[in-house]
Amino acid sequence: MEYWRQCALWLINCKMLPPDHRVTWESAQVFDLAQTLRDGVLLCQLLNNLRPQSINLKEINLRPQMSQFLCLKNIRTFLAVCCETFGMKKTELFEAFDLFDVRDFGKLS
């Protein structure tokens, strides 16, 4: 199974996506998952589910309407918490613009 599909199933198992989300459709492509993640909201909510209070959700713009500034702020918050709270190294993570611009998505998943 492709890594992006495994990631999508994991997000469903974590109750971050509904079981019938479009990423589960037979016709789904990696771009569908990228589109789901690219505003950073779901990623921030995921970290808060994994470790409650790890992100102050008041700092997250839950409706960024694909504003580049707001989406990148959310993604950067996610990346910072991955390092500061979850002990990940920056070299293990992706660049915020890579997700927002859906570039090199293989590196993201």
Secondary structure, DSSP 4 states (H G I P E B T S, - for coil): --HHHHHHHHHHHTTSS-TT-GGGSTT--HHHHHHHHTTSHHHHHHHHHHSTTSS-GGGS-S--TT-HHHHHHHHHHHHHHHHHTT---GGGS--HHHHHTT-SHHHH-
